């Protein structure tokens, strides 16, 4: 509120709407104790009047209610999990990384008293503006924004009434707060493990588009290491299209790395290019999703990113921060190393 302008209170909203203060309080929390139509009407009145909760008072009341309720879960509201992929309605739940993110977010939201509900931004017959109106009417002001899977994406939505956190780097415009796996540090971890195993000729393989979506951070860490490596140990990185096994085979035969650091290609994919793991080369997965495959690599931590996103989002809601921020924050979560049978020492290769 501007300096000197009186803050609109719950009492003011109650008087304008012709209801009790308790009813306003319930409506603003989207509490099912009052009818949905009444909640929507009260929220519309509050919106028109410019009501904004006092963040200090809200935090105090949350603490007091939590103390009264003991360990019981107190309903705090609902958060939207927003799939922003332009064409795939199932992208958020069927993409491994994003599914891990969503499950983690749902667990953390529940711990803080929030329900979650998934929405597709591009649902046929419903514009982003209409979706925003629907969310406001239902008292949903917090958005967990998924990835588009494409670098440099622009997502059109009326952000001004919402707090939002996105995952990964694909959503470039607007510049939202985001949570990401620490790709650069994860690649450094993989390089260190390769060196500790005795390897010196390290190779790097990734689809160009996928690496660009991750801001080329794996590649950056690899090239930084190469800058300090002996010239004879420097293997040029291979950035190619997924499934281009011919290019992969030619690259391997020409440069003969003893270990490959790969974002996508595992034992099965390398075998398709005629490269056997671990007979011909050792392998470290930079994005390891499945420990059961027995591959060595870095677990990127998407199962922890959702919790980090919810923490960041709830902080915004408690401080009445809405709209695209002036200074977007990035929370980075480091991956964890997973041992596997594909990281053999160089003397056992060939």
Phi and psi in degrees as GROMACS dihedral restraints (atoms count N, CA, C in turn):
[ dihedral_restraints ]
;  ai    aj    ak    al  type     phi  dphi    fc
    3     4     5     6     1   -68.4    20    10
    4     5     6     7     1   153.5    20    10
    6     7     8     9     1   -58.7    20    10
    7     8     9    10     1   128.9    20    10
    9    10    11    12     1    89.1    20    10
   10    11    12    13     1   -10.5    20    10
   12    13    14    15     1   -88.8    20    10
   13    14    15    16     1   131.3    20    10
   15    16    17    18     1   -68.0    20    10
   16    17    18    19     1   131.3    20    10
   18    19    20    21     1   -69.2    20    10
   19    20    21    22     1   133.7    20    10
   21    22    23    24     1   -72.0    20    10
   22    23    24    25     1   128.9    20    10
   24    25    26    27     1  -105.1    20    10
   25    26    27    28     1   170.1    20    10
   27    28    29    30     1   -60.4    20    10
   28    29    30    31     1   -36.9    20    10
   30    31    32    33     1   -61.5    20    10
   31    32    33    34     1   -40.4    20    10
   33    34    35    36     1   -62.4    20    10
   34    35    36    37     1   -43.8    20    10
   36    37    38    39     1   -64.5    20    10
   37    38    39    40     1   -41.8    20    10
   39    40    41    42     1   -60.4    20    10
   40    41    42    43     1   -42.4    20    10
   42    43    44    45     1   -64.7    20    10
   43    44    45    46     1   -44.2    20    10
   45    46    47    48     1   -67.0    20    10
   46    47    48    49     1   -38.1    20    10
   48    49    50    51     1   -83.7    20    10
   49    50    51    52     1   -13.0    20    10
   51    52    53    54     1    72.7    20    10
   52    53    54    55     1    35.0    20    10
   54    55    56    57     1  -132.2    20    10
   55    56    57    58     1   177.2    20    10
   57    58    59    60     1   -80.2    20    10
   58    59    60    61     1   162.3    20    10
   60    61    62    63     1   -61.4    20    10
   61    62    63    64     1   -37.0    20    10
   63    64    65    66     1   -62.2    20    10
   64    65    66    67     1   -42.0    20    10
   66    67    68    69     1   -62.0    20    10
   67    68    69    70     1   -40.2    20    10
   69    70    71    72     1   -63.5    20    10
   70    71    72    73     1   -44.8    20    10
   72    73    74    75     1   -58.9    20    10
   73    74    75    76     1   -44.3    20    10
   75    76    77    78     1   -63.0    20    10
   76    77    78    79     1   -45.1    20    10
   78    79    80    81     1   -62.4    20    10
   79    80    81    82     1   -41.5    20    10
   81    82    83    84     1   -69.1    20    10
   82    83    84    85     1   -20.2    20    10
   84    85    86    87     1   -97.3    20    10
   85    86    87    88     1     4.6    20    10
   87    88    89    90     1    55.5    20    10
   88    89    90    91     1    40.5    20    10
   90    91    92    93     1   -76.4    20    10
   91    92    93    94     1   128.7    20    10
   93    94    95    96     1   -69.6    20    10
   94    95    96    97     1     0.0    20    10
   96    97    98    99     1   -67.0    20    10
   97    98    99   100     1   -16.8    20    10
   99   100   101   102     1  -122.3    20    10
  100   101   102   103     1   158.3    20    10
  102   103   104   105     1   -61.9    20    10
  103   104   105   106     1   147.2    20    10
  105   106   107   108     1   -59.0    20    10
  106   107   108   109     1   -40.7    20    10
  108   109   110   111     1   -64.3    20    10
  109   110   111   112     1   -39.4    20    10
  111   112   113   114     1   -67.1    20    10
  112   113   114   115     1   -41.2    20    10
  114   115   116   117     1   -59.3    20    10
  115   116   117   118     1   -44.9    20    10
  117   118   119   120     1   -63.8    20    10
  118   119   120   121     1   -41.1    20    10
  120   121   122   123     1   -64.5    20    10
  121   122   123   124     1   -44.0    20    10
  123   124   125   126     1   -65.2    20    10
  124   125   126   127     1   -41.7    20    10
  126   127   128   129     1   -64.5    20    10
  127   128   129   130     1   -35.5    20    10
  129   130   131   132     1   -65.6    20    10
  130   131   132   133     1   -41.5    20    10
  132   133   134   135     1   -61.5    20    10
  133   134   135   136     1   -46.1    20    10
  135   136   137   138     1   -61.1    20    10
  136   137   138   139     1   -38.8    20    10
  138   139   140   141     1   -65.1    20    10
  139   140   141   142     1   -46.6    20    10
  141   142   143   144     1   -62.3    20    10
  142   143   144   145     1   -37.8    20    10
  144   145   146   147     1   -77.6    20    10
  145   146   147   148     1   -11.2    20    10
  147   148   149   150     1    80.5    20    10
  148   149   150   151     1    27.0    20    10
  150   151   152   153     1   -65.9    20    10
  151   152   153   154     1   134.5    20    10
  153   154   155   156     1  -134.9    20    10
  154   155   156   157     1   132.1    20    10
  156   157   158   159     1   -65.1    20    10
  157   158   159   160     1   147.5    20    10
  159   160   161   162     1   -75.7    20    10
  160   161   162   163     1   113.7    20    10
  162   163   164   165     1   -62.7    20    10
  163   164   165   166     1   -33.5    20    10
  165   166   167   168     1   -69.2    20    10
  166   167   168   169     1   -44.6    20    10
  168   169   170   171     1   -65.3    20    10
  169   170   171   172     1   -40.5    20    10
  171   172   173   174     1   -61.1    20    10
  172   173   174   175     1   -41.8    20    10
  174   175   176   177     1   -65.1    20    10
  175   176   177   178     1   -40.9    20    10
  177   178   179   180     1   -64.0    20    10
  178   179   180   181     1   -44.9    20    10
  180   181   182   183     1   -65.8    20    10
  181   182   183   184     1   -37.6    20    10
  183   184   185   186     1   -60.1    20    10
  184   185   186   187     1   -42.4    20    10
  186   187   188   189     1   -65.1    20    10
  187   188   189   190     1   -43.3    20    10
  189   190   191   192     1   -66.0    20    10
  190   191   192   193     1   -43.3    20    10
  192   193   194   195     1   -65.0    20    10
  193   194   195   196     1   -38.6    20    10
  195   196   197   198     1   -63.1    20    10
  196   197   198   199     1   -37.6    20    10
  198   199   200   201     1   -66.8    20    10
  199   200   201   202     1   -36.3    20    10
  201   202   203   204     1   -72.1    20    10
  202   203   204   205     1   -35.1    20    10
  204   205   206   207     1   -84.5    20    10
  205   206   207   208     1    -7.3    20    10
  207   208   209   210     1    65.5    20    10
  208   209   210   211     1  -127.7    20    10
  210   211   212   213     1   -91.8    20    10
  211   212   213   214     1     2.4    20    10
  213   214   215   216     1   -68.4    20    10
  214   215   216   217     1   143.6    20    10
  216   217   218   219     1   -73.9    20    10
  217   218   219   220     1   125.9    20    10
  219   220   221   222     1  -104.4    20    10
  220   221   222   223     1   130.1    20    10
  222   223   224   225     1   -69.4    20    10
  223   224   225   226     1   123.8    20    10
  225   226   227   228     1  -110.4    20    10
  226   227   228   229     1   -12.5    20    10
  228   229   230   231     1   139.8    20    10
  229   230   231   232     1  -164.0    20    10
  231   232   233   234     1  -131.7    20    10
  232   233   234   235     1   142.3    20    10
  234   235   236   237     1  -112.9    20    10
  235   236   237   238     1   144.6    20    10
  237   238   239   240     1   -96.1    20    10
  238   239   240   241     1   133.2    20    10
  240   241   242   243     1  -100.4    20    10
  241   242   243   244     1   111.7    20    10
  243   244   245   246     1  -105.8    20    10
  244   245   246   247     1   114.4    20    10
  246   247   248   249     1   -82.5    20    10
  247   248   249   250     1   117.2    20    10
  249   250   251   252     1  -107.8    20    10
  250   251   252   253     1    11.0    20    10
  252   253   254   255     1   -63.8    20    10
  253   254   255   256     1   134.8    20    10
  255   256   257   258     1   -69.2    20    10
  256   257   258   259     1   -24.7    20    10
  258   259   260   261     1  -128.9    20    10
  259   260   261   262     1   -16.8    20    10
  261   262   263   264     1  -108.9    20    10
  262   263   264   265     1   106.4    20    10
  264   265   266   267     1   -67.7    20    10
  265   266   267   268     1   -21.7    20    10
  267   268   269   270     1  -102.7    20    10
  268   269   270   271     1     7.2    20    10
  270   271   272   273     1   -58.8    20    10
  271   272   273   274     1   -39.4    20    10
  273   274   275   276     1   -68.7    20    10
  274   275   276   277     1   -36.3    20    10
  276   277   278   279     1   -97.2    20    10
  277   278   279   280     1   -14.0    20    10
  279   280   281   282     1  -107.6    20    10
  280   281   282   283     1    -4.9    20    10
  282   283   284   285     1   -92.1    20    10
  283   284   285   286     1   124.1    20    10
  285   286   287   288     1   -53.0    20    10
  286   287   288   289     1   -49.8    20    10
  288   289   290   291     1   -62.2    20    10
  289   290   291   292     1   -44.7    20    10
  291   292   293   294     1   -71.7    20    10
  292   293   294   295     1   -32.6    20    10
  294   295   296   297     1   -64.4    20    10
  295   296   297   298     1   -41.5    20    10
  297   298   299   300     1   -61.3    20    10
  298   299   300   301     1   -43.3    20    10
  300   301   302   303     1   -59.8    20    10
  301   302   303   304     1   -47.9    20    10
  303   304   305   306     1   -64.1    20    10
  304   305   306   307     1   -42.9    20    10
  306   307   308   309     1   -63.5    20    10
  307   308   309   310     1   -42.3    20    10
  309   310   311   312     1   -62.3    20    10
  310   311   312   313     1   -41.7    20    10
  312   313   314   315     1   -64.1    20    10
  313   314   315   316     1   -42.7    20    10
  315   316   317   318     1   -63.0    20    10
  316   317   318   319     1   -40.7    20    10
  318   319   320   321     1   -64.2    20    10
  319   320   321   322     1   -46.8    20    10
  321   322   323   324     1   -68.0    20    10
  322   323   324   325     1   -38.8    20    10
  324   325   326   327     1   -60.4    20    10
  325   326   327   328     1   -43.0    20    10
  327   328   329   330     1   -61.9    20    10
  328   329   330   331     1   -39.1    20    10
  330   331   332   333     1   -62.0    20    10
  331   332   333   334     1   -30.5    20    10
  333   334   335   336     1   -94.4    20    10
  334   335   336   337     1     2.9    20    10
  336   337   338   339     1    94.0    20    10
  337   338   339   340     1    11.8    20    10
  339   340   341   342     1  -105.8    20    10
  340   341   342   343     1   140.0    20    10
  342   343   344   345     1   -86.9    20    10
  343   344   345   346     1   162.2    20    10
  345   346   347   348     1  -129.3    20    10
  346   347   348   349     1   150.7    20    10
  348   349   350   351     1  -143.5    20    10
  349   350   351   352     1   135.8    20    10
  351   352   353   354     1   -88.9    20    10
  352   353   354   355     1   141.6    20    10
  354   355   356   357     1  -137.6    20    10
  355   356   357   358     1   149.0    20    10
  357   358   359   360     1  -105.8    20    10
  358   359   360   361     1   121.7    20    10
  360   361   362   363     1   -59.3    20    10
  361   362   363   364     1   -33.8    20    10
  363   364   365   366     1  -105.3    20    10
  364   365   366   367     1    32.6    20    10
  366   367   368   369     1   -55.3    20    10
  367   368   369   370     1   125.3    20    10
  369   370   371   372     1   -56.0    20    10
  370   371   372   373     1   136.1    20    10
  372   373   374   375     1    84.2    20    10
  373   374   375   376     1     3.1    20    10
  375   376   377   378     1  -136.5    20    10
  376   377   378   379     1   118.7    20    10
  378   379   380   381     1   -78.0    20    10
  379   380   381   382     1   158.8    20    10
  381   382   383   384     1   -55.7    20    10
  382   383   384   385     1   -36.6    20    10
  384   385   386   387     1   -63.2    20    10
  385   386   387   388     1   -42.6    20    10
  387   388   389   390     1   -65.9    20    10
  388   389   390   391     1   -39.1    20    10
  390   391   392   393     1   -62.1    20    10
  391   392   393   394     1   -42.6    20    10
  393   394   395   396     1   -60.4    20    10
  394   395   396   397     1   -43.4    20    10
  396   397   398   399     1   -62.1    20    10
  397   398   399   400     1   -40.0    20    10
  399   400   401   402     1   -65.4    20    10
  400   401   402   403     1   -42.1    20    10
  402   403   404   405     1   -64.9    20    10
  403   404   405   406     1   -43.1    20    10
  405   406   407   408     1   -62.2    20    10
  406   407   408   409     1   -43.4    20    10
  408   409   410   411     1   -61.9    20    10
  409   410   411   412     1   -29.3    20    10
  411   412   413   414     1   -93.3    20    10
  412   413   414   415     1     4.9    20    10
  414   415   416   417     1    78.4    20    10
  415   416   417   418     1    19.0    20    10
  417   418   419   420     1   -96.9    20    10
  418   419   420   421     1   114.3    20    10
  420   421   422   423     1  -119.8    20    10
  421   422   423   424     1    -1.7    20    10
  423   424   425   426     1  -114.2    20    10
  424   425   426   427     1   129.0    20    10
  426   427   428   429     1  -120.2    20    10
  427   428   429   430     1   126.6    20    10
  429   430   431   432     1   -99.9    20    10
  430   431   432   433     1   108.8    20    10
  432   433   434   435     1   -98.0    20    10
  433   434   435   436     1   122.9    20    10
  435   436   437   438     1   -74.4    20    10
  436   437   438   439     1  -171.1    20    10
  438   439   440   441     1   -99.7    20    10
  439   440   441   442     1   153.5    20    10
  441   442   443   444     1   -90.9    20    10
  442   443   444   445     1   -15.5    20    10
  444   445   446   447     1    76.9    20    10
  445   446   447   448     1     6.7    20    10
  447   448   449   450     1  -130.2    20    10
  448   449   450   451     1   129.6    20    10
  450   451   452   453     1   -65.9    20    10
  451   452   453   454     1   141.7    20    10
  453   454   455   456     1    75.1    20    10
  454   455   456   457     1    26.5    20    10
  456   457   458   459     1   -72.4    20    10
  457   458   459   460     1   143.6    20    10
  459   460   461   462     1  -109.1    20    10
  460   461   462   463     1   125.3    20    10
  462   463   464   465     1  -114.9    20    10
  463   464   465   466     1   112.7    20    10
  465   466   467   468     1   -85.7    20    10
  466   467   468   469     1   123.0    20    10
  468   469   470   471     1  -165.5    20    10
  469   470   471   472     1   148.1    20    10
  471   472   473   474     1   -75.0    20    10
  472   473   474   475     1    85.6    20    10
  474   475   476   477     1   -74.5    20    10
  475   476   477   478     1   -17.8    20    10
  477   478   479   480     1   -59.2    20    10
  478   479   480   481     1   -29.5    20    10
  480   481   482   483     1   -96.3    20    10
  481   482   483   484     1     7.3    20    10
  483   484   485   486     1  -126.9    20    10
  484   485   486   487     1   147.7    20    10
  486   487   488   489     1   -91.7    20    10
  487   488   489   490     1   141.8    20    10
  489   490   491   492     1  -146.9    20    10
  490   491   492   493     1   146.7    20    10
  492   493   494   495     1  -136.6    20    10
  493   494   495   496     1   132.8    20    10
  495   496   497   498     1  -110.3    20    10
  496   497   498   499     1   166.6    20    10
  498   499   500   501     1  -115.4    20    10
  499   500   501   502     1   135.2    20    10
  501   502   503   504     1    78.0    20    10
  502   503   504   505     1  -169.1    20    10
  504   505   506   507     1  -107.9    20    10
  505   506   507   508     1    -0.5    20    10
  507   508   509   510     1   -67.1    20    10
  508   509   510   511     1   -38.2    20    10
  510   511   512   513     1   -79.5    20    10
  511   512   513   514     1   104.5    20    10
  513   514   515   516     1   -94.1    20    10
  514   515   516   517     1   -36.3    20    10
  516   517   518   519     1  -129.7    20    10
  517   518   519   520     1   123.8    20    10
  519   520   521   522     1   -74.8    20    10
  520   521   522   523     1   166.2    20    10
  522   523   524   525     1   -82.3    20    10
  523   524   525   526     1    95.1    20    10
  525   526   527   528     1   -91.6    20    10
  526   527   528   529     1   163.2    20    10
  528   529   530   531     1   -59.3    20    10
  529   530   531   532     1   144.1    20    10
  531   532   533   534     1  -143.3    20    10
  532   533   534   535     1   153.5    20    10
  534   535   536   537     1  -116.2    20    10
  535   536   537   538     1   137.6    20    10
  537   538   539   540     1  -142.3    20    10
  538   539   540   541     1   154.6    20    10
  540   541   542   543     1   -78.8    20    10
  541   542   543   544     1   144.8    20    10
  543   544   545   546     1   -82.6    20    10
  544   545   546   547     1    78.6    20    10
  546   547   548   549     1   -56.9    20    10
  547   548   549   550     1   -40.0    20    10
  549   550   551   552     1   -63.6    20    10
  550   551   552   553     1   -49.2    20    10
  552   553   554   555     1   -65.9    20    10
  553   554   555   556     1   -35.7    20    10
  555   556   557   558     1   -63.8    20    10
  556   557   558   559     1   -41.2    20    10
  558   559   560   561     1   -65.8    20    10
  559   560   561   562     1   -38.7    20    10
  561   562   563   564     1   -61.1    20    10
  562   563   564   565     1   -39.9    20    10
  564   565   566   567     1   -61.8    20    10
  565   566   567   568     1   -44.6    20    10
  567   568   569   570     1   -63.1    20    10
  568   569   570   571     1   -42.6    20    10
  570   571   572   573     1   -61.4    20    10
  571   572   573   574     1   -44.1    20    10
  573   574   575   576     1   -61.0    20    10
  574   575   576   577     1   -42.1    20    10
  576   577   578   579     1   -65.2    20    10
  577   578   579   580     1   -38.0    20    10
  579   580   581   582     1   -64.0    20    10
  580   581   582   583     1   -43.3    20    10
  582   583   584   585     1   -66.3    20    10
  583   584   585   586     1   -40.3    20    10
  585   586   587   588     1   -63.6    20    10
  586   587   588   589     1   -28.5    20    10
  588   589   590   591     1   -80.6    20    10
  589   590   591   592     1    -4.2    20    10
  591   592   593   594     1   102.4    20    10
  592   593   594   595     1     3.3    20    10
  594   595   596   597     1   -81.4    20    10
  595   596   597   598     1   145.5    20    10
  597   598   599   600     1  -127.3    20    10
  598   599   600   601     1   -28.4    20    10
  600   601   602   603     1   -97.0    20    10
  601   602   603   604     1    90.4    20    10
  603   604   605   606     1   -95.1    20    10
  604   605   606   607     1   133.4    20    10
  606   607   608   609     1  -111.1    20    10
  607   608   609   610     1   152.3    20    10
  609   610   611   612     1  -125.5    20    10
  610   611   612   613     1   128.9    20    10
  612   613   614   615     1  -132.5    20    10
  613   614   615   616     1   128.2    20    10
  615   616   617   618     1  -160.1    20    10
  616   617   618   619     1   145.0    20    10
  618   619   620   621     1   -62.5    20    10
  619   620   621   622     1   136.2    20    10
  621   622   623   624     1   -59.4    20    10
  622   623   624   625     1   -43.6    20    10
  624   625   626   627     1   -65.5    20    10
  625   626   627   628     1   -41.2    20    10
  627   628   629   630     1   -65.5    20    10
  628   629   630   631     1   -40.3    20    10
  630   631   632   633     1   -67.8    20    10
  631   632   633   634     1   -36.9    20    10
  633   634   635   636     1   -62.0    20    10
  634   635   636   637     1   -37.5    20    10
  636   637   638   639     1   -61.9    20    10
  637   638   639   640     1   -26.9    20    10
  639   640   641   642     1   -99.1    20    10
  640   641   642   643     1    25.7    20    10
  642   643   644   645     1    61.5    20    10
  643   644   645   646     1    22.0    20    10
  645   646   647   648     1    57.0    20    10
  646   647   648   649     1    30.6    20    10
  648   649   650   651     1   -76.4    20    10
  649   650   651   652     1   -34.9    20    10
  651   652   653   654     1   -61.4    20    10
  652   653   654   655     1   -46.5    20    10
  654   655   656   657     1   -61.4    20    10
  655   656   657   658     1   -40.4    20    10
  657   658   659   660     1   -61.5    20    10
  658   659   660   661     1   -43.6    20    10
  660   661   662   663     1   -65.5    20    10
  661   662   663   664     1   -38.9    20    10
  663   664   665   666     1   -64.4    20    10
  664   665   666   667     1   -45.5    20    10
  666   667   668   669     1   -67.8    20    10
  667   668   669   670     1   -33.6    20    10
  669   670   671   672     1   -63.7    20    10
  670   671   672   673     1   -41.1    20    10
  672   673   674   675     1   -64.9    20    10
  673   674   675   676     1   -43.1    20    10
  675   676   677   678     1   -60.1    20    10
  676   677   678   679     1   -31.7    20    10
  678   679   680   681     1   -58.8    20    10
  679   680   681   682     1   -30.7    20    10
  681   682   683   684     1   -97.7    20    10
  682   683   684   685     1   -10.5    20    10
  684   685   686   687     1   -76.9    20    10
  685   686   687   688     1   160.6    20    10
  687   688   689   690     1   -64.1    20    10
  688   689   690   691     1   140.2    20    10
  690   691   692   693     1   -53.5    20    10
  691   692   693   694     1   -36.6    20    10
  693   694   695   696     1   -70.4    20    10
  694   695   696   697     1   -15.9    20    10
  696   697   698   699     1   -96.0    20    10
  697   698   699   700     1    -1.0    20    10
  699   700   701   702     1   -84.1    20    10
  700   701   702   703     1   116.0    20    10
  702   703   704   705     1  -104.9    20    10
  703   704   705   706     1   124.4    20    10
  705   706   707   708     1   -62.2    20    10
  706   707   708   709     1   135.4    20    10
  708   709   710   711     1   -65.2    20    10
  709   710   711   712     1   150.1    20    10
  711   712   713   714     1  -108.0    20    10
  712   713   714   715     1   112.3    20    10
  714   715   716   717     1  -113.2    20    10
  715   716   717   718     1   112.5    20    10
  717   718   719   720     1  -145.1    20    10
  718   719   720   721     1   179.4    20    10
  720   721   722   723     1   -79.4    20    10
  721   722   723   724     1   145.9    20    10
  723   724   725   726     1   -58.3    20    10
  724   725   726   727     1   136.3    20    10
  726   727   728   729     1    85.9    20    10
  727   728   729   730     1     1.5    20    10
  729   730   731   732     1   -85.1    20    10
  730   731   732   733     1    75.0    20    10
  732   733   734   735     1   -69.7    20    10
  733   734   735   736     1   -27.4    20    10
  735   736   737   738     1   -63.7    20    10
  736   737   738   739     1   -45.3    20    10
  738   739   740   741     1   -64.0    20    10
  739   740   741   742     1   -38.7    20    10
  741   742   743   744     1   -64.9    20    10
  742   743   744   745     1   -43.2    20    10
  744   745   746   747     1   -63.8    20    10
  745   746   747   748     1   -44.7    20    10
  747   748   749   750     1   -64.0    20    10
  748   749   750   751     1   -42.2    20    10
  750   751   752   753     1   -61.0    20    10
  751   752   753   754     1   -45.4    20    10
  753   754   755   756     1   -65.1    20    10
  754   755   756   757     1   -44.2    20    10
  756   757   758   759     1   -65.4    20    10
  757   758   759   760     1   -32.2    20    10
  759   760   761   762     1   -77.2    20    10
  760   761   762   763     1   -38.5    20    10
  762   763   764   765     1  -108.8    20    10
  763   764   765   766     1   -21.3    20    10
  765   766   767   768     1    47.1    20    10
  766   767   768   769     1    59.3    20    10
  768   769   770   771     1   -65.7    20    10
  769   770   771   772     1   154.1    20    10
  771   772   773   774     1   -91.6    20    10
  772   773   774   775     1   -16.1    20    10
  774   775   776   777     1  -145.0    20    10
  775   776   777   778     1   140.6    20    10
  777   778   779   780     1  -110.5    20    10
  778   779   780   781     1   129.6    20    10
  780   781   782   783     1   -99.7    20    10
  781   782   783   784     1   116.8    20    10
  783   784   785   786     1  -129.9    20    10
  784   785   786   787     1   141.1    20    10
  786   787   788   789     1   -82.9    20    10
  787   788   789   790     1   -31.3    20    10
  789   790   791   792     1  -127.4    20    10
  790   791   792   793     1   -38.7    20    10
  792   793   794   795     1   -74.5    20    10
  793   794   795   796     1   122.7    20    10
  795   796   797   798     1  -107.7    20    10
  796   797   798   799     1  -162.7    20    10
  798   799   800   801     1   -59.1    20    10
  799   800   801   802     1   -42.2    20    10
  801   802   803   804     1   -65.0    20    10
  802   803   804   805     1   -45.3    20    10
  804   805   806   807     1   -66.6    20    10
  805   806   807   808     1   -40.8    20    10
  807   808   809   810     1   -66.7    20    10
  808   809   810   811     1   -35.8    20    10
  810   811   812   813     1   -61.8    20    10
  811   812   813   814     1   -33.9    20    10
  813   814   815   816     1   -64.9    20    10
  814   815   816   817     1   -23.7    20    10
  816   817   818   819     1   -94.0    20    10
  817   818   819   820     1     5.8    20    10
  819   820   821   822     1    80.7    20    10
  820   821   822   823     1    19.9    20    10
  822   823   824   825     1  -113.8    20    10
  823   824   825   826     1   118.8    20    10
  825   826   827   828     1   -95.3    20    10
  826   827   828   829     1   133.3    20    10
  828   829   830   831     1  -114.1    20    10
  829   830   831   832     1   126.5    20    10
  831   832   833   834     1   -99.8    20    10
  832   833   834   835     1    15.4    20    10
  834   835   836   837     1   -65.6    20    10
  835   836   837   838     1   -46.1    20    10
  837   838   839   840     1   -93.0    20    10
  838   839   840   841     1   -29.5    20    10
  840   841   842   843     1  -160.3    20    10
  841   842   843   844     1   148.5    20    10
  843   844   845   846     1   -82.9    20    10
  844   845   846   847     1   161.3    20    10
  846   847   848   849     1  -138.3    20    10
  847   848   849   850     1   135.9    20    10
  849   850   851   852     1  -126.1    20    10
  850   851   852   853     1   123.8    20    10
  852   853   854   855     1   -86.3    20    10
  853   854   855   856     1   124.7    20    10
  855   856   857   858     1   -78.2    20    10
  856   857   858   859     1   -23.0    20    10
  858   859   860   861     1  -127.8    20    10
  859   860   861   862     1    91.2    20    10
  861   862   863   864     1   -98.6    20    10
  862   863   864   865     1   116.5    20    10
  864   865   866   867     1  -100.6    20    10
  865   866   867   868     1   -28.7    20    10
  867   868   869   870     1  -128.5    20    10
  868   869   870   871     1   105.0    20    10
  870   871   872   873     1   -63.8    20    10
  871   872   873   874     1   -26.8    20    10
  873   874   875   876     1   -64.4    20    10
  874   875   876   877     1   -17.7    20    10
  876   877   878   879     1   -76.0    20    10
  877   878   879   880     1   -11.4    20    10
  879   880   881   882     1    75.1    20    10
  880   881   882   883     1    18.1    20    10
  882   883   884   885     1   -91.7    20    10
  883   884   885   886     1   143.3    20    10
  885   886   887   888     1   -78.4    20    10
  886   887   888   889     1   145.1    20    10
  888   889   890   891     1   167.8    20    10
  889   890   891   892     1  -168.2    20    10
  891   892   893   894     1  -109.3    20    10
  892   893   894   895     1   120.8    20    10
  894   895   896   897     1   -77.4    20    10
  895   896   897   898     1   115.1    20    10
  897   898   899   900     1   -71.6    20    10
  898   899   900   901     1   -17.6    20    10
  900   901   902   903     1    91.3    20    10
  901   902   903   904     1    21.3    20    10
  903   904   905   906     1   -63.9    20    10
  904   905   906   907     1   -24.2    20    10
  906   907   908   909     1   -70.9    20    10
  907   908   909   910     1    -7.0    20    10
  909   910   911   912     1  -111.2    20    10
  910   911   912   913     1   -16.6    20    10
  912   913   914   915     1   -66.1    20    10
  913   914   915   916     1   -35.6    20    10
  915   916   917   918     1   -61.8    20    10
  916   917   918   919     1   -41.8    20    10
  918   919   920   921     1   -63.8    20    10
  919   920   921   922     1   -41.5    20    10
  921   922   923   924     1   -63.1    20    10
  922   923   924   925     1   -38.5    20    10
  924   925   926   927     1   -66.0    20    10
  925   926   927   928     1   -42.6    20    10
  927   928   929   930     1   -63.6    20    10
  928   929   930   931     1   -43.0    20    10
  930   931   932   933     1   -57.9    20    10
  931   932   933   934     1   -43.9    20    10
  933   934   935   936     1   -67.9    20    10
  934   935   936   937     1   -38.9    20    10
  936   937   938   939     1   -69.0    20    10
  937   938   939   940     1   -44.6    20    10
  939   940   941   942     1   -64.1    20    10
  940   941   942   943     1   -35.8    20    10
  942   943   944   945     1   -59.9    20    10
  943   944   945   946     1   -41.6    20    10
  945   946   947   948     1   -61.8    20    10
  946   947   948   949     1   -45.3    20    10
  948   949   950   951     1   -62.7    20    10
  949   950   951   952     1   -40.2    20    10
  951   952   953   954     1   -67.3    20    10
  952   953   954   955     1   -25.5    20    10
  954   955   956   957     1  -103.8    20    10
  955   956   957   958     1    13.0    20    10
  957   958   959   960     1    56.9    20    10
  958   959   960   961     1    43.6    20    10
  960   961   962   963     1  -102.5    20    10
  961   962   963   964     1   114.4    20    10
  963   964   965   966     1  -129.3    20    10
  964   965   966   967     1   157.8    20    10
  966   967   968   969     1    86.3    20    10
  967   968   969   970     1   170.3    20    10
  969   970   971   972     1   -63.7    20    10
  970   971   972   973     1   128.0    20    10
  972   973   974   975     1   -74.1    20    10
  973   974   975   976     1   154.2    20    10
  975   976   977   978     1   -70.5    20    10
  976   977   978   979     1   -35.9    20    10
  978   979   980   981     1  -127.1    20    10
  979   980   981   982     1    93.3    20    10
  981   982   983   984     1   -71.2    20    10
  982   983   984   985     1   137.1    20    10
  984   985   986   987     1  -100.7    20    10
  985   986   987   988     1   149.0    20    10
  987   988   989   990     1  -120.6    20    10
  988   989   990   991     1   121.8    20    10
  990   991   992   993     1  -102.8    20    10
  991   992   993   994     1   122.2    20    10
  993   994   995   996     1  -107.8    20    10
  994   995   996   997     1   133.1    20    10
  996   997   998   999     1  -113.7    20    10
  997   998   999  1000     1   125.5    20    10
  999  1000  1001  1002     1   -79.2    20    10
 1000  1001  1002  1003     1   146.3    20    10
 1002  1003  1004  1005     1   -76.8    20    10
 1003  1004  1005  1006     1   175.5    20    10
 1005  1006  1007  1008     1  -129.0    20    10
 1006  1007  1008  1009     1   140.5    20    10
 1008  1009  1010  1011     1   -75.2    20    10
 1009  1010  1011  1012     1   140.7    20    10
 1011  1012  1013  1014     1  -127.8    20    10
 1012  1013  1014  1015     1   122.5    20    10
 1014  1015  1016  1017     1   -67.6    20    10
 1015  1016  1017  1018     1   152.3    20    10
 1017  1018  1019  1020     1  -163.6    20    10
 1018  1019  1020  1021     1   162.5    20    10
 1020  1021  1022  1023     1   -76.5    20    10
 1021  1022  1023  1024     1    -0.5    20    10
 1023  1024  1025  1026     1   -88.2    20    10
 1024  1025  1026  1027     1   -10.4    20    10
 1026  1027  1028  1029     1   -97.0    20    10
 1027  1028  1029  1030     1    80.3    20    10
 1029  1030  1031  1032     1   -95.5    20    10
 1030  1031  1032  1033     1   154.7    20    10
 1032  1033  1034  1035     1   -67.7    20    10
 1033  1034  1035  1036     1   154.6    20    10
 1035  1036  1037  1038     1   -61.0    20    10
 1036  1037  1038  1039     1   -30.1    20    10
 1038  1039  1040  1041     1   -68.2    20    10
 1039  1040  1041  1042     1   -15.1    20    10
 1041  1042  1043  1044     1   -98.5    20    10
 1042  1043  1044  1045     1    10.5    20    10
 1044  1045  1046  1047     1  -106.6    20    10
 1045  1046  1047  1048     1   142.3    20    10
